[in-house]
Amino acid sequence: MHTNAFLAALLVPAVSAQLNDLAVRAGLKYFGTALGEGTINSDSQYAAILNDKTMFGQLVPENGMKWETTEPSQGQFSYGSGDITANQAKKNGQGLRCHTLVWHSQLPSWVSGGSWTKATLTSVMETHINNVMGHYKGQCYAWDVVNEAVSDDAVWRDSVFLKTFGTDYFALSFNLAKKADPNTKLYYNDYNLEYNGAKTDKAVELVKLVQAAGAPIDGVGFQAHLIVGSTPSRANLATALKRFTALGLEVAYTELDIRHESLPASSAAAATQGNDFANVVGSCLDVAGCVGVTVWGFTDKHSWIPGTFPGEGDAMLYDASYNKKAAWTSVSSVLAAKATGTNPPASSSSATTLATVITTPSATPTSSSTPASTPTGGGSGQQTRWGQCGGIGWNGPTSCQSPSQTMYRQALRTSTVIAQPARQTLARPLFASIRFQSTETGVQGTPTGATMPLSAATRVSDRIKHDHRELQEYYNNIKKAPRDDDKVKWQNRFVWELARHSIAEELVVYPAFEKHIPDGVRMAEKDRSEHQQVKEKLDEFQSMTPSDATFEPAIDDLWATLAQHIKEEERDDLPALEKAIDADASGALARSFDRTKHFVPTRSHPSAPDRPPYETAVGLMSAPMDKLMDMFRKFPEEK
């Protein structure tokens, strides 16, 4: 049995849920961030996130390689600021984008205010480009050679370079760069190209001028400094990108941020921001020549926007306290969907059939490849054994054929690669009875409930409260267990139940909040945020042993956070849901909740998406390995 389960698990590659790892698995070269030279050595939280290669696989300096920094006086070069990013990337094994060479802004006054001929300015440009590119030669994936040469009104931007050369400076810059470092990618970089208007037309003209002159150009960077609610659709963004890939170039988002014009942002605005981020990243995934995404900073704590646009901001993936925002989840979700090959279907009628591998405790395990069960309508009748019998959007048989084994032990004996569309749920045998605790029991009380049939707990709130009481019991058992071996068993049971419970709520219950309760979107976002805190604490606790000095404090801290969430959920959220739906709908949610728990991961994966359909996709990939490893973990004996 173990061998067959192991082979089944190997059929599904492990999926890291950090942004760069997901981006690479989705087909991009990197997911990167700008590095703030004044922040990296003064903020340890900032440094820890930025230095994580699984999160950010590429770095770009915010200011350290610009002309005023690298050559503040003619012929005197300084690389201390630029080297901060280059050295950090080298130390971490991250890629490096280099920014920028020829730009009208952040020029030292000796360049911008000088009196030049074509020959003298060519010499100055050549000296600067040779020295700066020579210093970083072999380190940069790409250089932004010419930056922001098109003005907002779609004419050539006024600069010392345009005044001296006219448009000839475009080709000159790229030729000088190619000579200085033949092996790096050479980019034109600009903002507001995303809207595919007159400015985008002018940028296309620039590329064609460079190409017509026989100068080398490899890519166009879309800076993507955007505004919440005004970001183009995913399809329209992809169309703009394709205008440049059609010219034989690669493209990338190079300075992505999406700012709120009014602060503080509402929960609805935060959700819109998440959708906008997902559209930008998704458009890159949709275009074959789009190689990567770089955000211009990742935390609201350190952002250029408030200083430039007073009263606006909160444009990043993390808030000022380094909590992941809805935008982070949206980005990870769209990357995970692509990485796992489970992009959400265009409509509810779409279906995707994958191979199914099932292992059972029988003497001769069986592997099969079969189509997904077909809904027959009506929601009645008994499904064939192991067939789908519930889930979001399911209208087929809802009665599961099941042996009389508890869900807990059956899950330990089963490893499944699920063959259903991302929005559906594969139902597996449910346990025939559960020990049901009265819903009036307070969260701080010790469960003393009696055993009763599963069908007796008909409301979704009863199902959830039952889990809460179970978790309280497991916590108490960890605390009072006399031996370390017993503590480990109850620790595993606690982790197993809490991980499944959390994801099932996010897949089944929170979407119901959003659909049925007037303030449900805010309620669901609050609960997802609290779940994220719980999952992060659970992730730390699940790897500890009782001999660790932090073991007891960790479970106490975790339970304190969880107990507060439970208290508020039972006091506010669940009553609001029950009030908004009828008994039949509540019962259907309860059944879907239970069935969903049977296929989700059994360990905490705090970086995974926290909403369907993307959480479903990542869960399908993570669950088999979790269940495989559960076979080798110790659990309490069932009574």
N, C-alpha and C positions, 0 to 999 in steps of 0.2 A: 504493500500500500504506500509506504513512504517513497519508494523509488518512483512510482507512477505519479504521485503528487508532485515530487520534485521536478520531473520532466514537464509536467503541466505548467508549473510555475515558470520554468525556463522559457516557455513559449511566449511569455509576455515580458519584454524588456523593462527593467526598472525605470521609473520616471522621476527624476528630480524635479521638484516644483519651484526651484528658484529661476529667476527670469532668464539669465543667460543660458543655463542648461536647457530650459524649455525652448528658447529661441533657436539654439543650435539644433536641437532635435526636430524643430519645426522647419528647418532648412535655411535659416539665416546664418550669417557668419558670426554675429555677435549681438548682444544687447548691452549697451554701454552707458556711461554717465560722464558728465563733465566733473572735473576735480577742482575744488576751490583751494587755491594755493595757501590762502590765509586760514583755512579751516582744518586741513588734514592733520596738522600736528597740535591742534588746540582743542579738539573735540573727539574724545575716544569713541563715543557711539557712532559718530559720523565715520570715523576711520574704520571701525569694525565692519560696517555695512559695505563701504566702498571697497575694502580690501578683499571681500568675498568674491572670488572668481566665479562661483556658481551663480551669483546674483548679477554681477557686472563683469562681462568678459572683455571690455574695452574701455579705455580712459581717454579723455581729451582735456587739455588744460583750458581753464576758463580765460586766462589772460597771459600766462607765462611765456607763450611763444609769439605774441604779437610784436609788431615792429618797435613800438615805444618801449617795450620791455627788453627785447633782445639787442637793440642797437639804439640806445637813448641818445648817444652822441655819435657823430659820423666816424665810422671806422673803429668804434669801441663797442665790443660785443660782450653781453652778459647773459649767461645761461642758467644762473642759479634758480630762478623762478620756473623756467621751463623744465629744468631737470627734476623738479619735484614730481611732476606727473610721469615723466619718462622713467625715473628710477622706481617709482611706486609700481608702475605697470610691469617693469622688468622683474621686480621682487616678487610680485604676485602671479606672474605668468599670464598677465592680461595683455591684450592688444593695445595699440596706441594709434589714435588719430591725431594728426598734427594740424594746428590752427593758429594763425593764418598768415599769408605772405603779403599779398597786395590788396590793401583795403584803404578806403578813404578815411576811416576813423582810427583812433588810437595810434595815429602817426606822430612821431616826434616833430616838434615845430621846425627843426632844421630841414625836414623833408617837405612838410605841408606848406611852409612859408618860404621855401627856397625859390630862387630864380634859375630855371633849368632850360637847357636845350635838350633835344632828343638824345644827343650823344652823351651829355653829362648825366641825365637822369637814367639812361640805359646803363651807364657804368655804375651808378649808385644802386640800381635794382640788382644788377648782376652780382655786385659785391655782397649785398645783403642776402640774396637768395643762396649764393654759393656757400657763404659762411654758416647761415642758419640751417639750411638743409644738409650741409656737410657735417655739422655737429651731430645731427640726429639721423644721419644716413644709416639705412638698414634697420631702423627701429620703427618707422612709421608705416602703417598699412596704407594710409592715404594722407595727402596734404590738401588743405583748402588753399588753392593757389590764388584765385581771384575771389573776393568776397563782396557781395552786395553792390554790384556794379550797375544795377537797375534801380531807379528811384521808385517811390510809391506811385507816382503818376505815369509810370511805364515809359520813361525816357532814360537816356544814359545818365547816370548819377555824376554830378559835378565833382571833380577831384583834380588834384595836381597831375594825376596820370592822364585823365581825359583831356585836360587843357594842353598837355605837352604832346601827346601822341594821337589824340582822337581815339577811335576804337582799335587802333593798331596795338595798343598796350595789352589787349586780351591775349593775342597770339604770342606777343613778346614774352609775357609772363610765363605762359605754359612752355614755351621753348627753353627759357632759362631754367625753369624748374626741372624739365626733363634732362637737361645737361647736368644739373647738380646731383640728381639722384634718379638714374634711369629705371629703378625697380619699384618705386612707390607709385601708388595711384594718384592721379592729379584731378582735382575736383574744382568745379565752380560751385559756390555755396551762396544761398540767398533765402530770404523769408518771403512769405505770402505767395509763393509759387503754388501752394496747395489749392488756391481758389480757382486756378485755371482760367485766369482772366488776362487782361492786357499785359500785366507784368510777366505772367508766365509766357505769353507770346514773345515778349522782348527777350526773355532768357533763352528761349528756343533760338531766336535770332542770334544771340551771342554765341551759342554753341556752334551754329552753322558758320558764323564768321571765323571762329577758331579752326574749325575743320576745313573750311575753304582755303585758309591760309596754310594748310598742311601742318599745323601745330598739333601736338598730342594733347588730348583731353580724354579722361577715362570715366568721369562720373559727374553727377550733379547732386548736391546736397540740398534737401528740403529742410530748412531750419525748423519749421513747424512750431513757431511761437503763436499759439492759437488761443481762442476765447471760448469758454464754456457756452454751449448752446449755439455757437456760430461756426463750429467746425463742420466742414463738408462731410457728406456721407462716405461710407467706405468705398462704394462704387465710384463716386466722383473723384475721390482721392486717388484711387487706382488709375483712373483715366488720365489724371494729370501726370502721374509717375510714368505711364506708358508713352507719353509724348517724348520723353527723353530716352527711354530704352529703345524706342523705334529708331533713334539716331545712332544706335550701337553703343550706348553708354550704360553703365550701371547707375543705380540711384540708391539713396539712403536718407533716412530721417536723421538729421545731425544735431539738432538742438531742441528737442521736443519738450514743451511744457504747455499746459492748457489752464489759463488763469480765470478765476472768478472776477467779474467786474464789480461785484458787490459782496462785501464781507460783513458779518460772518455768513458763510454759505448755508443754505437750507439743506435738509436731507434730500430733497428733490434735485437741487442743484448738484449735490455731491454725486447722485446717481447719474445725472446727465454728464457730468465730468467723466465718470467711469465709462459710459458709453462712448464718449468722444475719444478717449484714449484707446478703447478697443477698436474703434473704427480706423484710427491712424495705424495702429500696429497691424490690424487685420488687412489693411490695404497693402502694406508691405509684403505680407504673406501671399497676397493674391497676385503679385507681379513678379515674374520670374527673375527680373534683373534687379530687384530690391535686395540689398545685401545685409542691411542691419538697421537698428534703431538705437539712437543715443539720446538720452534725456539730459536737459541742461540743468543738472543738479537733481537731487532726488528727495530732498526734505524741505518742507516749508520753513524750517528753522534758518536755513541758509539759502536765500533766494535773491536774485537780482531784481525781481519784479516790483516789490513795494517801493524801492528807491527810484524806479523809472516810471511806474504807473501808481501814484499814490492812491490808497484806498482799494487797490486791487491785489490779487495774489492767490495764495493757497493753491499753487499751480502744479505741485509735485505729487509724487506717488506716496510719500510718507508725510505725515503731519509734523508739526514742530516738536512733538514729543517722540518722534520716530515710530509711531504706530502706522501700520500699513492702512492706507485708505481704500475706499471702494475702487478708486482708480487702479491701485496696485492689483487688487483682485481681478478686475476686468482684464488687465493686461495679461496676468498669469493665466486667466481662463481662456482667452483667445489663443494664446501660445500653446496651452495644453491641448486644446481641441485639435489644433493642427499637428502637434507632436504625436498625438495618439491616433490620428486618422479618424477622429470622431467629431468633425465639424457638425454643428447642429443642422438637422434637415431643414430644407426651405419651407416645408409645411408639415403639419401633423400627419399627413398621409404618406410622407416619405418613410422608407424603411431601409435599413442596412442589415444584411445578414453576414455574420462572421462565423468562424469555426467555433464549436463548443467542445471543450475538453472537460470531462467529468471523472472524478475519482471517487470511489465508494469503498467502504470497509470490507467489501466482498473478497473472496479468495482470489478471484480473477478480475482485476480492475478492467474497466472498459473505456476506450476512447472512441468518440464518435464525432462525425462532422455532419450536422444536420441543419436544415433551415430553421429560422426562428418560428415559434408557434404563431399561427395566424388567428387574429381575433375573429370570433364567430358571431359576435354581437349578443346583446341581451344581458350580459353580465351574470349568467346563471349556468348551472351545470358544473360537473367536476372535470377539471383539467386532467390530462394524462400525467402520469408520475414524472416529476421534474419539469413539467411544462410551466409556462408563465401563467400565473393566476392572480395577477394584481399589479398595481403600479399606476403612475401618473399617465393618463391618457388611455389606459387599458379598458377595453369594453368586451373582452372575451370571458371565458369561464373564471369564476371567482372562488370556487371551492377547490382547495388543494388536496391532492392525494398524498398522504403523509404517513410514514411509520410512526409509532408512538415512542419517539426519542426526543429528548429535549433539544431545543434549538442550540443551546450552548455546546453540548457534546457533538451534535451533528456538524456544527460549524468547524469544530476542531478536526473532524474526520474528512472534511470535504474541501477540495481545492477546485475552483471553477473559473474558467475563462468565459465570460458571459457573452452570448451571441444575441444581443438585442440592440435596437436603436438607442442612442444616448438618452432619449427622453423617456424610455420605458424601464421597467423594473422586472428583473427575473425573480419569480417567487420560487422558493425552495421549501422543503418541509418545515412546518412550524411546530413548536412544541405543543403537546396536547393540553397541558395545563400549566398554570403559573401560580405562584404564591402571591395573592392579590392583597394589597394593603389598603385599608379604608382611606379614601381621599381626604378625610378630615385630619389625618395624622399630620402634625407639624413637621417641618423638615428637620428640626432638631431632635425629634423623638426617635426612639429605637423601634424599628418595625417589629410588630408582633402579629402580623396578619395571618389569616388562615389560607389554606389552599382552596382554590375554586376553579372551575373551568374557565378557559380563556374567553369563551363567548360571553361570560357574565360581565366582563369589563368592556362595555360596548362603545363608550365614548373615547375619542382621541385623547381628551384630557386625562381620563383614567389610565390609559396606556402610559402616558408620559409621567404621571404621578407615581405609577407603579415603579417605573425605572428610577425615579428619584429616591423612593424608599429603599430600593435595592442598593443603590449607590451609597446611601447613608449606612446601610448595614455593612457593606464591604469596607467602607472607611473605618467603621468601628472595629471590625474584625482585624484590620491591619494594626490598629492602635493597641488592641488587647492581646494579640497573638503572642504566646509565651516564647516561641522559638523563631529564629530567623527564617527557617524553612517554611514555616506557616505564614510568616509575613510575606514572603515571596509569592506564595500561592494566592493569597488574597490581593496582593498588589497586581498580579497578572489578571485576576478576575475583575478588579476595579478598572484597570486600563481597558480590558476587553469590552466591558459594558459601556463605559463612558465614551470611548471612541465611536462605537456603533451608534449609540444614542445621539451623539452630537450630529453626526453626518445625516442620520435619518431625519432629524428635525430640520436640518438645512435643506434637504431634498424634498421633504413632504410637507412639513408643518409651516415653515416660514413662507413658502409660496402661497399657502392657504391664507396666512395673515394678509399678504399683499393683495390677494384677490378679493377677500371677503370683508375685511375690516377697514373702515374709512381711514384710519390712521395707520394702516397695516404696514405700509412701506417703511415709515419711520420706526415702527415697532420691530420689524424684521431686521432692519439695519442695526438697531441697538443690540438685539439678541445675537446677531452675527459677530458684532464687535466683542461682546462679552464671551462668546464661544471662542473667538480667536485667542483671548487671554487665557482661557481655560486650556485650550489645546497646546499653547506654548508651554504652560506650566506642566501639563501632562507629558509632553514630549521630553522634558527634563526629568520628570519623576520616573518614567517608564524605563529609563536606562540606569537607574540607581540600584544599589543593593542595600539591604538593611544595615550593613556594616559601615556605610557611608555616614559621615557626621551630618550631612545635609538631608538624610532620608526622612527623618521625622519632621523637621521644619518644612521640608518641601511638600509633604502630603498635607500638613496642617494649613499651609498657605494655599495650596490648591483647593482644599475643601472649603476654606473660608470664602474664596472667590466664587466657587461653584455654588455654595449654599446661598449666597446673596442673590445670584442669578436665579436659582430655583425659587427662592422666596418671591421675587418680583414676577417671575413667569407664572407661578401659580396664583398670585394675587391679582395680576393685571391682564396678562396676555391670554392665558387659556380661557378665563371667563369671557373675555371679549370675543374670542373665536367661537365658543359654544353659543353665545348669544346671536352671532351673525349667521350661523348655519343650523340646519335642522338635524334631527337625530340620525336620519339615514346618511347624510353627508358626513357627520361626525364618525359614524361607524365605518364608512368607507375609508376615511382618513386613517382611522385606527388600524384597519387591516393593511392598508398600504404602508403605514409606518412600521408595523411589525415585519412585513415582508422585505421592506427595504433594508432593515437591519441585518438581514441574512446574507446580503452580498457585498456589503461595504467593508472597508478596511477595519481591522481589529486593533490597530495601533494608531497613535496620534501622528498626523502628518500636517503640522501647522501651516506649512507654506502652500498647501494645496488649495485650489479654488473652493469657495464656500457657498456656491449656488449652482442649481442645474442650468444648462445641461453639462457644464464643464466639470463640476464636481463629480457628476456621474462618470464622465470619461476617465478622469484620473483615478477615481475609486475602482473602476473596473481593472485598471492596471496594477494598483497597489494591493488589492484584496488578496489575490492568490498567494503572493509572497508572505503577507501577514499570516494567512491561515496555515501556510506551510510551516512557518516558524512556530506557530502556536502548538503544533504537534510535539515540539521538543521542549515546551515550557511546562512548568508544574502548575496545576490548578487544584483548588479544593475538591475533595470528593463530594459528589452529589448525594444528598440525603433522600 
